[in-house]
């Protein structure tokens, strides 16, 4: 563990097949728990496992900042933690002062001399380091995980003034993305959304990817009807809609709900469960190990995702890799994940959600198995090795379809 930036000689221009020196810059990185942090981690780990030298630039998780060797998923990564401060409107989010990013990342870039800088957002660290990388002629790849809906509960703007703030944010995003050699986002629908938001720049749709071999699909049909949700228990996930749908299901299904994950909405949801008299039917598992999470998915009957702010939904991909039918809100990128493996419901519509969950749980065995098999077939397109290979090509400046 060191307080100084790692030094290294230059590795040359991109191109060819030699190992690359990659710098991943992110505003959120584990131990943070969210989709963007998960993707950044699995990208860094996957690239390191493929023989590349990987450096990560991210906010410090406490007052202790500097450059450290950190173990992630069994792989040691070099992580440059910048001085950060807790966001006052959020339970755990930390941020770096925007005007300090260039000052702190410039010496890191000079020491590491990466072949490519891959930013995971344009908001703070990405915006600052892009300018420094651009000034040094370093190739830049930018991936967007940003959704305005995810900020509604955490910013000091009223809903009337929020559109103005978001327009300013997207104008700022466009300035950053114009400096990138390639722009990506997880799905085609998310790419369309981003093109409109940043005035038509070319955007590639590249799945976050998933190592499906780590997940186990149960055999046959579960004896119980357990609805599973995995993810942050945050306002934009709309889990109150899912809880309110539970008592509308046919009593003979004896359906239960398992919510895996932690977050600031647990107290409110617990109160709602008590108000509806569902204490014996709803289980809050909280933060659990990866093994326990995968077991919950393997043993579930159907996966529910009521969020309206998903650019891909890694949790839904995990459910599909576990062979679960999926019932998801007809919003943003979630329709991209539903094709014969479940149903979409009208966002926020408790009755429609209950009806779609009922359709899955009352489906004949043959139809239920077909949904499970379809989920497993669809996940093949999201194989993590395909994602890693695609980014390797982008890093080297090779054409990508």
N, C-alpha and C positions, 0 to 999 in steps of 0.2 A: 504494500500500500504506500503510495507516494503522494506528496502534495504538489509535485512538479509535473508539467506536461511531459508526456513521453516524446523522446526525440527519435527521428528516423531519417534516413537518407531518402531522396526522391526515388520513386519507382517508375518514372517515365510517363509517356502519354498513354491514353487508353487505346485499346485495340489488341488483337491477338488473343492468346488463350492463357497467358500467365496469370497467377493470382493477383488480385487487385488490393489496393489499400482504400477501404471504404470508410467514410465518416457519415454516420447517421445522426441527424440533429432533430431533437424532439422536445416539445413542451411538456410532454408527459411520458414517463417511462417507469416500469416496475421499480419499487413496489406499488406504484399506482395501479388501480384496477379499472380498466376501461378498454374499449376496443382498440383505440389508437395505440395505447401503451402495449397491449398484447401483440399487435402487429409489429411494432417497432422491435420488440424483444425477439419474436420468432424470426423476423428478418435478420437481425443481427446474429442470432444463434445459428440459423441455417447457413448464412454466408460464411461464418467462421468454420462450421463443420465441413464446408466445401473447400476449405483451404485458403480463404481470403483473410487478410488482416483487417479487423473491424474495430473502429473507435466509435463511441457514442458520446454525444454532447447532450446533456439534459440538466434540468434544475436539481439542485441539491435537495435531499429529502429532509434535511435539518439545517442547523447553522454550520455544520461541518461540510466544507466544500473543498474541491481539489480534484486530482486525478487518482483513480483507484482501480485495482483489479477486483471485479465483482463477478460472482458466479451466478449465471442465469441458465436454468434448465440443464445443469451439469457442465456448462461451458464457461470458461473464464473470458470475460470481455474487459477491455480497457474503457472505462467510463469517466468522462470529464464532467464533473458535477459543478455547475455554476452557482454562485451565491444566490439564494432565493428567499422568498418571503411568502407567508401563508396568505391566500386570497380570503379576505374577510367574509365574503358571502358564501363560502363553500367549506365543507367539513374538513377536507384534506388537501385540496388543490394548492400548489405552490407555484409562484411565478418569478421570473427574473425581470428586473427593471429594464424596459426596452432600450433605454439610452446607454446601458452598460454592456449590451451583448457584443457589439463590434469590438469594444476595447478588450473584452475577455476572450473572445474567440479568435481574434487575429493571431496572438502568439501560439495558440493551439494549432491553427492551420499551418503556421510557419514551421512548427516543430514536427508535425505529423506528415505534412506534404501529401495529402490524399490524392488519389486519382479522381475521385468523385465525391461530392457532398450530396447526400440524399436527405432532404428536409421532410418532416412529417406534418408540418403545418406552417402557415405563413404568419402566425399571430405574433410571436415574440422572438424566440431563438432562431426560428427559420428565417424570419425577415432580416435579422441582423447578420447572420452568418452568410446568407446568400450574397449580400453586397461585398463582404470580405472575400468570398470565394470567387465572385465575378471579377473583382479587381486583380486577382492572382491568376486568372485564366483557367480555373479549375472547373471541370464539368459539373453541372448541377442537374439533379433530378428532384422533382417536387411531387410529393403525394399529398392529396387533400383528404382529411378526415373530418373537416369542419361542417357542422350543421347548426344554423342559427337557433333552431328549436332547443338545442342543448344548452343554450345560454340564458334562456328566458328566466329561469329561477335564480340565476346567480349574478345578475348585473343590476346596478342601481338605476336602471331606466324604467320608466313607466311603459306600458304596452303601447301607448300612443306615440311615444318618442322612439320606441325601439326600431321601427322601420328606418328612421333616419340614421340611427346608429349603425344598423346593419348595412345600409348603402355605403356609409363611410368605410366600414370594415371590408366590404367587397372591393371597393375602389383601391383600398390599401392592398388587398390580396392580389389584385390584378397587377399592381406595380411590382410585387415580388415575383409573381409567376412569369412575368415577361422576361425576367433574367434567367429563367430555367431553360435548359436544353431539352427537357422532356417533362411533361406534366401527366400524372396518373391519379386515378381514384379507383375504388374497389369494384364498381359495377358500371354497366352501360347506362343505367338510369341516373346514377350519381354523376357520370361523365357528362350527360346531357344537362343536368342541373348546373354543374360547374361551368360548362361552356356559356350558358346563358348569363351566369353571375359574373363572369370575367370577360364578357364581350367576345365570345366566339373563338378563343384560342383553342388549338388542338389539344385534346385530352384523351389519353389512352385508358381504357378500362382493364385493370389488372386485379384479379381477385387477391384478397389478403392471403388466401391459401390456408390449408389445414393438413396436418399429418393424420390422415384418417386411420392409419394403422394403430394409433393409440386408443381408439374407441372401439367398443364392443357392442354389437347389436344383439339383443336378446333373441332367443329362439321362440318361435310361436307367438302367441298372444298372451300378454300379462293377465294374471288372474284378477288383479285389481285395476280400477280405473284411476290412475294417478296422473294428473296434469302437472307438467313440470315447466318451471321458468328458471333460467340461469342468466345472471347478469347483475349489474348494479341496480340496487333498489333506489332509483332516483326518480324525480318528478316526471321527466320526459318518457319514462318507460310505461306510464299510464297503468300501473298495476292495480289501481283501485277499480278499473274497468274489469279486470280479470277476477278480482275478489267478488265483485257484485254479480258477475255472471255465474258463479258457483251455485248459489241457491236456486237458480233458474233451471238447472239441469234436472232431468227426470230423476226422481228419488230412487228408482230401482237401479240406477247406475252406481249409487254409493260412491260418487266421485270425490276425490280428495285433490288438494293442491299443495305442491311442494315448491317453495321459493328458495332458490340457492343463490346466495350472494348477500352482501351487506350494503348499507346505504342509509341516507338521512331520512328516507320515507318509512322506515320500519316502525317507528312509534305511531305514525298516523295510520298505517295499514293494520297494525296490531289493534288499535282502537276500533277501526272499521270492522275487523273480524269479530271483535267482541260485541259490537253493536248489532251485527247480523246473526250472532249466535253460531258462529262457524269455528269456534275454538278447537273442536275435535276433528275438523276437516282441513284445516290449513296449518302447514308446518313451515316455520321460518328456519331454514338450516343455517343461515348466516354464511360467513366466509368459511370455506372448507378446503381440504386438500384437493389436488387435481384428481387423485384416485377416488375420493368421495363424490366429487362432481360427476366424474364419468360413470360411477355406479348409479347415481340418481337418474342419469339419462338412460342408461341401459335398462333400468327397472321401470322406467316410466311408460305411460300408454300413449301420450300425445304431448307435444311441446307447444307452448303458447307464447307468442311475442306480440303484445299489444302496443308496442312503441310506435310512434309516428315520426321518429327522427333517426332512422337507421340508414347509413350509407352502404352497409352490407349486412351486418349482424353476424359476427363470428359465433355467437351463442347458437344461432339458428343452424349454422353450418355444423357445429358440434352435435346438435340434436340429429341432424340428417346423417352424420357419420355414425351415429348410434342407432340408426334405423328407425327413427321416430317419425310419424306423420307430424306435420307442422300446421298450426292454425295461426295466421299472422294478419296484422292490420294491412289493409290495402293502401299503403303509403310509402313514399320514397322508394327505396330499393328492395323492399320485402317482396313485392310481386315477382321479382326476378328469381326468387327461391321457391316459388310455388308453381308446380306443373305436374299435376297428377299425384303429388305426394301429400296433399292436404287441401286446405281451403283458406281463402282470404275473407276477412270480414270488414264491414264498414268501420273505419276508425272511430273509437269512442262509443260505438253502438253495443251496449251490453246485451241486448236481446239477440242481435246478430251473432255476436261472439258465442253466446250460449248455444245458439242453434248450430253453428259450425262445429263446436266441440262435441255436441250431441251426435252430429252426423258421423264423426270419426269413431266415437265410442260405441255407437249402435250399428256400425257398418258390419255386414257379413264378414266372416273370417277371411274369405277369399279377397274381398275388396280391401280389408284392413292390411292383409299381407302384401297386396299390390302397392299400397301406399308406402309401406316400409321398404319394399324393394326399390321403388322409384326414388326414395330419398337416398338410398345407398348408391344407386346408379348416378344420380345428379351430382353427388359429392365428388365424383371422379374428375370433373372439370375444375375443381378447386384444389387439386393436389398441390401441396406446398413446393414440391420439386419443380413443377411447371412455373410457379410464381417466381421462385429463386432464379431459374434459368432465364426467365424473361427480364428480370431486373439486371442480371449479369449482362445481357445483351444491351440494355439501355445504358448501363454504366460504360460499356465499351464503345458506345456510339453506333452500334449495329442496328439495322432496321428491324422494327417490331410491328407485326400485323395488329 
